[in-house]
Amino acid sequence: CTKYLEELAGEHFSSIPTEGFKSLGLALSAYASFSEKMDNGFVRPTVLPKESRRMNVKNARNPLVENPVPNDIVYDGEQNLFLITGPNNGGKTTYVKSVGIVQALAQAGLFVPADQAEVSLVDNLYTHFVSPDDITKGEGRYKNELRRMDNIFENATPYSMVLLDEPCGGTSHEEGVEQSKNLLEGFDTLGCATYFTTHMHSLADEVKKDTYESARNFHAQCKKKLIGGGIKYTYKIVPGASGKSYGKEIADEMGLSSKDIKNTIRRNARENEFTNLLRGE
């Protein structure tokens, strides 16, 4: 069961056609192995026709995560393009995977990990999660990403769901931003439910300017620690842009500030007797 849920979360495939949901439902019938009891954090969803184009889920949880933090999932025909920014390990990817898990379980006729759920059917569920296994021989990451995006636009409809985890990361920052803008414009035109995680904060600025009619900013919330510095993750996905990815704070916590790196090298040099070979020492 876990294998199927991991695939569902986007580790090994990019789309689930409508007819695939039937076999998926059979495969996931064993999902009681991780839910244990239907009254333990799972609820029967209200399933709506695909024409409703909406999802309203209260306190959705990712069952593949230990002690998951609940988050709401909401979209409709007017607001259905969500740009999610925030720090690494802040919960962006886990949240997007939980959206797909709730959708597929509901569509398969199963209980979902949430307190309350209204879920429209979709005709396809497309995903893009970076995986080394997806890079075919002789094809770099960026070309692979573009090929997958092209496949989505060739097949997706306003009744589809698309989950994208940091697309356009296989090229320079500037080119990645420009291509991401093209993607956002395309999904805004198409009108399907789209969840798009990124570290490209200039994209959030475009959303703030209402460049894309259906787009809204969300971010993985975190707070600076009052004692000891660093940041504290809440794993809550909340409205608004994050403004930064806290890369420096995370690096400092991991002991990779400039000072920490030099101290580590010096300690290693003393232990292995190559201090005389260090530059500037």
Buried (B, 14 or more C-beta within 10 A) or exposed (E): BEEBBBBBBBBBBBBBEBEBBEEBBEBBEEBBEEBEEEEEBBBEBEBBEBEBBBBBBBBBBBBBEEEBBBBBBBBBBEBBBBBBBBBBBBBBBBBBBBBBBBBBBBBBBBBBBBBBBBBBBBBBBBBBBBEEEBBEEEEEBBBBBBEBBEBBBEEBEBBBBBBBBBBBBBBEEEEBBEBBBEBBBBBBEBBBBBBBBBBBBEBBEBBBEEBBEBBBBBBBBBEEEEEEEBBEBBBBBBEEBBEBBBEEBBBBBEEEEEEEEEEEBEEEBEEEEEEEEEEEE
